[in-house]
Amino acid sequence: MFEGYAGTSDSGFRDEVEAEQALARGQLLAELGADEDRPTLAGPAGAEAEARLAEFARHTVFDGQVVTDEARLRRIVARHDPHVYLGTFGTCVYNPDRALCRTSNDPGAGQPVLADCQPLACRNTALTPANRQALNGHLTKLEEALANRDRLAPYVRHRPEEQHRETAAFLARHAPEPAE
């Protein structure tokens, strides 16, 4: 469908969109990596995300100056991509060997399929404060939906109850470490 709106794949529009998305992601990751006051990332891949962002920041910050030249940032991202993808309910610290969003025979395993993300089950998940806030908001919506659980059929009620239980347990398991 994307190709239909953009014209033929030969038009190059898709490549332009992907390049802009990569640039925006690179700028966001560079800012996140350079932020000394950023909160610690939690989750199964939180420590790995921290290490990758620190390494990426090492390549994007030079002599006290942040890289602002777009062409230079594109080269740095292409060469030193930390493979960290920020999402609403989780941040993907992409490792194709343990990604649940990809099948084992998937040819395009270079990046995650965020539409198929399973943040509560995937070991590639790290949690930013914004991710925790989104998950807590989701918990609140589930609680509101379950407020009248007696009016819901058992089959319909089961899935929101299960989601609530899994999400609450995930957040409890991966609570951020208290600051000292």
N, C-alpha and C positions, 0 to 999 in steps of 0.2 A: 504494500500500500504506500509506503514511503516513496518508493521509486515512481509510483504513479503520480504523486503530487509533485515530485521534483523533476519529472521528465524521465528521460532514459538514463540508465546507469552511466552512459557515456558523457552525460552533461557535467559530471564532476561535482554536482551539488552535494551529494552524500559525503564525498571526501572533505568538502569544505566544512560541513556540519561536524563531522567527526574530528577534524583538526581543531575547530573552535572549542568543542567539548573537552578535548585533551588539554588545550591551553588553559581553559578555565579550571580544570581539575589540577593541573600543575601549579597554577597560582595559588589555589586553595591549599594544596599540600605544602607548598613552600611557606606560606604564612603559618600554617599549623605547626610545621616543623621548627620554624624560627621563633615561635612564641615561647618564651621562657616560662610564662605563667600558665601554660595550658594544663588543664587537669589530666591526671593519669588516666589512661584508657583501661577499662576493665574488660572482662569477657575471656573466652578461651584463647583468643589470639591477641589479647591486650598488650602483653609484653613484647611480642613480635612486632606489633604495629608501632610501639614506641621506638624500638630499635631501627625499624625501617625508616620512620620519619626522621629520626636523628641523623641517620646516614644520608638521607635525601637533603636534609637541611645543610649538611656539611658541603654539599655540591651546589647549593643555591645561594649561600651566603658567603660572600668573599670580602675580605678587608673591611668589615663593618658595613657593607652595603648589600642590600637585597637586589637580586637580579630583577630588573624591570623591562629589559629588552625582550620582546616577544620571541624573536628568532632564537636568541640565546636560550630562553626558557624552554622552547620546543626541543632544542638539541639536548639540553640537560635532561628533560623528561624522557626523551627517547633513549638516552644512554643510561640513565640512572633511575628509571621508573621504579618506585617502591611497591607498585601493585597494591595500593591501598585505595579503596573505592568507598567514598562516603555515601551512605544511604539513610533513609528515614528511620528504620527500626534497627539498623545495625550497620557497622562499618566493616566492609569485606577486606581482609588481609589475605589477598588471593594466593592460594597455593593449589594448583590444579589437581594434585594427588589426593587432596582431602575435600575438594569442593563438591557440595551436594547439588549445585546448580548445573553441573556438567555431567554428561554421561561418559563412560570410559572410552567409547569409540567416537567421541565428538572431535571433529577435525579442528575446530576453532577454539582450542583451549587456551588461547592467549590472554583472555580476560573473562571475568565472570558474567553470567547472565543474571543481572540483578532482578529481572522480572520473575525468575525462578528461585530467588533467594529464600533460604530456610534458616533465618538467623537463630532460631531457638535450638536447632539441631546441628548446625554446621560448626566445625572446629575452626573455621576461618573468621569467625565473628569477633569483633572488638566493639566495645560500647563507649561512645562519647557521651558527655552529659546530655546532649540533644537527643541521642538515641534512647537513653534511659527515660527522658521526659516523654518521648513519643510512645514508648512501651507503657509507661505509667498512664498516659492518656488513653491508650488502647484498653488497659485494665479497667479504667473508669467507665469507658463506653460499654465494656462487657458487663460490668456490675449493674449499670443502668438497664441494659437489655435483660438481665437476669432478675431484676427487681420484682418482676411479675412472673416468676418462673412457673407458678402453679397454672398460669394460663397457657403456657407453651406445651405443646405435645412432647412426650419424652424423647422422641427421636430428634426433634428440633432443639430441645433444651440441652441435649448431650454435648453437641459440638461447642457452644459458647462456654459451657462449664469446663470442658476439657481445655479449651484455649486459655481460659482464665487460670486454671490450675498450672498449666505448663508455663505460662508467661510469668506468673508470680514466683514459681519455683526457680526459673531462669534468673530473674532479677535478684532473688535472694542469694542464689549461688554465686553470682558475679557482682556483688556489691563492691563499689570502689573501696580501696584501702583508705582508712582515715588518715588525714594529713597530720604529720607530727609537729 
